[in-house]
C-alpha cells in the first residue's frame, strides 16, 4: 500500500471511530453532513500514524511509540525503567487511561520482541507494520480465546507483552476519580497467562497525566451514559482539539514501573490466589505513583 493510500484509509477509519464513540452511526446522513468537520484533525492524525507505522518497520513498536510522542509533542516522565528485564518472557500489566498511554508504554520498553494486546478495530489493520506487534482481542466473544492463545505462545518463545488490566479505558488517576477501585476489574486472563508460562516475570505499571482536566469534563462526554464511553469521548476530544489548533497539550504523562515479580512470589504471598496478590500490588504501586512528585521521575521522550 502506498503512503497516500494508507493515509486515506487511516483517515476514514479514525473518522468511523469518532462517530462510534459519540454513539452515532458511521454511515448515513449524519456522517455525510458532518464528517467534513473532522477532515482536518483526522488528516493530521492519519499522517502522524502513517509516520509511526514507517518507524515501526525500522525500529519496532518502541520506534513507533517514540515517533508518535514526538509528533504529538508529548514528553513522558518515567521511573523504574532500570528494572525492565532485557530478555525472557515478560508481561507489563498497566492501567489504561487512554490518549497517549499506549505510545508512552511502547516507547518506554526497549525490547524488539514486545507486543501489545489491543481490542480489535479496523483502524489498526491499516497499520501494516505496527499491527505485526499487536495481538488482537476480537469483538466477537466466540473468537477471544485466540488472542489468549497467541499471547501465551508469544511468552513461550521468550517474548514481552503489554497488557492493559481491564482491557478498557480507565480513569486517569490525575484528573478522574475511581482509578483505585477500577483495579478490581483487572482481567483474570493475566493469571491464566502466568500459570501457563510460569517462568514469565510480571512488571506492573501505572500511567497518569494523559488527559487534560478540561476534556475530562467536556460537555460532549455527557452524550454517553457509561463512564467508559465518556472517557473515550474525552480522549478523542482532546486529540482532535490538539490537531485542529496545533497547540501542545497541557499534559505531563507519568509512568511508574514496579520491579518485576516472579510467579513463585505471587504463589507464596497469596496462597494460590494470584489475582488477589496482583491487584494488591497494583494498588500499592498506584498509591506510590500518586504520591511521587514530578521531579522524582526521569524526563524525556521515553527512550
C-alpha positions as CSV (number, residue, x, y, z in Angstrom):
1,X,0.0,0.0,0.0
2,X,1.3,3.4,-0.9
3,X,1.7,6.1,1.8
4,X,-1.0,8.2,0.2
5,X,-3.4,5.2,0.1
6,X,-2.6,4.3,3.7
7,X,-3.3,7.9,4.9
8,X,-6.7,8.0,3.1
9,X,-7.6,4.7,4.7
10,X,-6.5,5.7,8.2
11,X,-8.4,9.0,7.9
12,X,-11.7,7.2,7.0
13,X,-11.2,4.6,9.8
14,X,-10.5,7.1,12.5
15,X,-13.5,9.1,11.5
16,X,-15.5,5.9,11.9
17,X,-14.2,5.5,15.4
18,X,-15.1,9.1,16.4
19,X,-18.7,8.7,15.2
20,X,-19.0,5.4,17.0
21,X,-17.5,6.9,20.2
22,X,-20.2,9.6,20.1
23,X,-22.9,6.9,19.8
24,X,-23.6,7.8,16.1
25,X,-23.7,5.6,13.1
26,X,-20.5,5.6,11.0
27,X,-22.6,5.7,7.8
28,X,-25.7,7.6,6.7
29,X,-27.0,11.2,6.8
30,X,-25.0,12.4,9.9
31,X,-21.7,11.1,8.5
32,X,-22.3,12.7,5.1
33,X,-23.4,16.1,6.6
34,X,-20.9,16.4,9.5
35,X,-18.0,14.1,8.6
36,X,-16.3,17.0,6.8
37,X,-15.9,18.8,10.1
38,X,-13.4,16.2,11.2
39,X,-11.4,16.3,7.9
40,X,-8.5,18.5,9.2
41,X,-7.8,16.7,12.5
42,X,-8.3,13.2,11.0
43,X,-6.0,14.0,8.1
44,X,-3.3,15.1,10.6
45,X,-4.0,12.1,12.8
46,X,-3.6,9.8,9.8
47,X,-0.3,11.4,8.7
48,X,1.1,11.0,12.3
49,X,0.1,7.3,12.4
50,X,1.4,6.6,8.9
51,X,4.8,8.1,10.0
52,X,4.7,5.9,13.2
53,X,4.0,2.9,11.0
54,X,7.1,3.6,9.0
55,X,9.1,3.9,12.2
56,X,7.7,0.5,13.3
57,X,9.0,-1.1,10.1
58,X,12.6,0.0,11.0
59,X,12.6,0.2,14.8
60,X,9.7,-1.9,16.0
61,X,7.0,-0.9,18.5
62,X,9.4,1.1,20.5
63,X,10.3,3.2,17.5
64,X,6.6,3.7,16.7
65,X,5.9,4.9,20.2
66,X,8.7,7.4,20.0
67,X,7.6,8.7,16.7
68,X,4.0,9.2,18.0
69,X,5.1,11.1,21.1
70,X,7.4,13.3,19.0
71,X,4.7,14.2,16.5
72,X,2.1,14.8,19.2
73,X,4.6,17.0,21.2
74,X,4.2,14.8,24.3
75,X,7.1,14.2,26.8
76,X,6.8,11.3,29.1
77,X,8.2,11.1,32.6
78,X,9.0,7.6,33.6
79,X,10.7,5.9,36.6
80,X,11.6,2.3,37.3
81,X,12.9,1.5,33.7
82,X,16.1,0.2,35.2
83,X,14.1,-2.8,36.5
84,X,13.0,-3.8,33.0
85,X,14.3,-7.4,32.1
86,X,16.2,-7.2,28.8
87,X,15.1,-10.7,27.8
88,X,12.9,-13.6,28.7
89,X,9.1,-13.9,29.0
90,X,7.6,-10.7,30.5
91,X,4.2,-9.2,31.0
92,X,3.9,-5.5,31.6
93,X,0.4,-5.0,33.1
94,X,-0.8,-1.4,33.2
95,X,-3.8,0.7,33.8
96,X,-5.3,2.3,30.7
97,X,-6.2,6.0,30.9
98,X,-6.1,6.3,27.2
99,X,-4.9,9.2,25.0
100,X,-1.1,8.8,24.8
101,X,-0.6,5.9,27.2
102,X,-0.1,3.1,24.6
103,X,2.6,5.2,22.8
104,X,4.2,6.1,26.1
105,X,4.5,2.4,27.2
106,X,5.7,1.3,23.8
107,X,8.4,4.0,23.7
108,X,9.5,3.1,27.2
109,X,10.0,-0.7,26.6
110,X,13.1,-1.1,24.5
111,X,12.7,-4.7,23.6
112,X,12.4,-5.7,19.9
113,X,10.1,-8.6,20.9
114,X,7.4,-6.6,22.6
115,X,3.8,-6.9,21.6
116,X,0.7,-5.1,22.8
117,X,-2.7,-6.7,23.4
118,X,-5.4,-4.5,22.0
119,X,-9.1,-4.6,21.2
120,X,-9.5,-5.2,17.5
121,X,-10.7,-2.3,15.4
122,X,-10.4,-1.8,11.6
123,X,-8.1,1.3,12.2
124,X,-5.3,-1.0,13.4
125,X,-5.4,-3.2,10.3
126,X,-4.4,-0.1,8.2
127,X,-1.1,0.0,10.1
128,X,0.9,-2.6,8.1
129,X,4.0,-2.6,10.4
130,X,2.5,-1.7,13.8
131,X,-0.1,-4.5,13.6
132,X,2.7,-7.0,13.4
133,X,3.4,-6.0,17.0
134,X,-0.2,-6.4,18.2
135,X,-2.3,-9.3,19.5
136,X,-5.9,-8.6,18.7
137,X,-8.8,-9.3,21.0
138,X,-11.8,-9.9,18.7
139,X,-15.1,-8.1,19.3
140,X,-16.7,-11.5,18.8
141,X,-16.7,-13.3,22.2
142,X,-16.5,-16.7,20.5
143,X,-13.1,-15.7,19.0
144,X,-11.5,-14.1,22.0
145,X,-9.7,-17.2,23.2
146,X,-7.5,-17.0,20.1
147,X,-5.9,-13.8,21.5
148,X,-5.1,-15.6,24.8
149,X,-3.6,-18.5,22.9
150,X,-1.4,-16.1,20.8
151,X,-0.3,-14.3,23.9
152,X,0.7,-17.5,25.7
153,X,2.6,-18.7,22.6
154,X,4.5,-15.3,22.5
155,X,5.5,-15.7,26.1
156,X,6.7,-19.3,25.5
157,X,9.1,-18.0,22.8
158,X,10.5,-15.6,25.4
159,X,8.7,-12.5,24.2
160,X,7.4,-9.5,26.1
161,X,3.7,-8.3,26.3
162,X,2.0,-5.1,27.2
163,X,-1.5,-5.8,28.7
164,X,-4.0,-3.3,29.9
165,X,-5.5,-4.7,33.1
166,X,-9.2,-4.1,32.3
167,X,-8.7,-4.0,28.6
168,X,-10.9,-0.9,28.5
169,X,-10.3,2.8,29.1
170,X,-9.7,3.5,32.8
171,X,-9.9,6.8,34.8
172,X,-6.8,9.0,34.6
173,X,-5.6,9.0,38.2
174,X,-4.5,12.6,38.0
175,X,-7.8,14.1,36.9
176,X,-10.6,11.5,37.4
177,X,-11.8,9.5,40.4
178,X,-12.2,5.8,40.7
179,X,-8.8,4.6,39.5
180,X,-8.0,2.6,42.6
181,X,-11.4,1.0,42.6
182,X,-11.1,0.1,38.9
183,X,-8.1,-2.1,39.6
184,X,-10.6,-4.7,40.9
185,X,-11.8,-5.1,37.4
186,X,-8.5,-6.4,36.0
187,X,-8.9,-9.4,33.8
188,X,-8.1,-12.9,35.1
189,X,-6.5,-13.6,31.8
190,X,-3.4,-12.2,33.3
191,X,-3.3,-15.0,35.8
192,X,-4.0,-17.6,33.1
193,X,-1.0,-16.5,31.1
194,X,1.3,-16.5,34.1
195,X,0.1,-20.0,35.0
196,X,0.6,-21.3,31.5
197,X,4.1,-19.9,31.3
198,X,5.3,-19.8,34.9
199,X,8.8,-18.6,34.1
200,X,7.2,-15.3,33.0
201,X,8.0,-12.2,35.0
202,X,5.3,-9.7,35.8
203,X,6.0,-6.0,35.8
204,X,3.3,-3.7,36.9
205,X,3.0,-0.1,35.5
206,X,0.8,2.9,36.4
207,X,0.2,5.7,34.0
208,X,-1.4,9.1,34.8
209,X,-1.5,12.6,33.4
210,X,-2.5,11.8,29.9
211,X,-5.8,13.8,30.0
212,X,-6.3,17.5,30.4
213,X,-8.8,18.5,33.1
214,X,-11.0,20.5,30.6
215,X,-11.5,17.5,28.4
216,X,-12.1,15.0,31.3
217,X,-15.3,17.1,32.0
218,X,-16.1,18.3,28.5
219,X,-19.8,18.7,27.7
220,X,-19.5,16.2,24.8
221,X,-18.8,13.5,27.3
222,X,-22.4,13.7,28.6
223,X,-23.6,12.4,25.2
224,X,-23.0,9.0,26.6
225,X,-24.1,7.4,29.9
226,X,-21.5,4.8,30.6
227,X,-18.3,6.1,32.3
228,X,-16.1,4.1,29.8
229,X,-17.8,5.7,26.8
230,X,-17.4,9.2,28.4
231,X,-13.7,8.6,28.9
232,X,-13.4,7.5,25.3
233,X,-15.1,10.8,24.1
234,X,-12.7,12.7,26.4
235,X,-9.6,11.3,24.8
236,X,-10.9,11.8,21.3
237,X,-12.0,15.4,22.0
238,X,-8.6,16.2,23.4
239,X,-6.6,14.8,20.5
240,X,-9.0,16.4,18.0
241,X,-8.6,19.8,19.7
242,X,-4.8,19.4,19.6
243,X,-4.8,18.5,15.9
244,X,-7.1,21.4,15.0
245,X,-5.2,24.1,17.0
246,X,-1.7,22.7,16.6
247,X,-1.2,23.5,20.3
248,X,0.9,21.4,22.6
249,X,-1.3,19.6,25.1
250,X,-1.0,20.7,28.7
251,X,-0.3,17.2,30.0
252,X,2.6,15.6,31.8
253,X,2.2,11.9,31.3
254,X,4.0,9.8,34.0
255,X,4.7,6.1,34.2
256,X,5.8,4.2,37.3
257,X,7.2,0.7,36.7
258,X,7.4,-1.7,39.6
259,X,10.3,-4.2,39.9
260,X,9.4,-7.5,38.2
261,X,7.9,-10.2,40.3
262,X,8.2,-14.0,39.7
263,X,5.2,-16.3,39.8
264,X,6.8,-18.1,42.8
265,X,6.4,-14.8,44.7
266,X,2.8,-14.5,43.8
267,X,2.2,-18.1,44.9
268,X,3.9,-17.6,48.3
269,X,2.1,-14.4,49.2
270,X,-1.4,-15.3,48.1
271,X,-1.9,-19.0,48.9
272,X,-2.6,-19.6,45.2
273,X,-4.9,-16.6,44.6
274,X,-2.6,-14.8,42.2
275,X,-5.0,-12.1,41.1
276,X,-5.5,-11.1,44.7
277,X,-1.8,-10.6,45.0
278,X,-1.5,-8.8,41.6
279,X,-4.3,-6.3,42.5
280,X,-2.9,-5.6,45.9
281,X,0.5,-4.9,44.3
282,X,-1.2,-2.7,41.7
283,X,-2.9,-0.7,44.4
284,X,0.3,-0.2,46.3
285,X,2.1,0.9,43.1
286,X,-0.8,3.4,42.2
287,X,-0.6,4.9,45.7
288,X,3.2,5.3,45.4
289,X,2.8,6.7,41.9
290,X,0.3,9.3,43.1
291,X,2.5,10.4,46.0
292,X,5.7,10.8,44.0
293,X,6.3,14.5,43.0
294,X,7.2,15.1,39.3
295,X,10.9,15.7,40.0
296,X,11.1,12.0,41.1
297,X,10.6,10.9,37.5
298,X,13.1,10.7,34.7
299,X,12.3,13.2,31.9
300,X,12.4,12.7,28.2
301,X,10.6,11.1,25.3
302,X,10.6,7.7,27.0
303,X,13.8,6.5,25.5
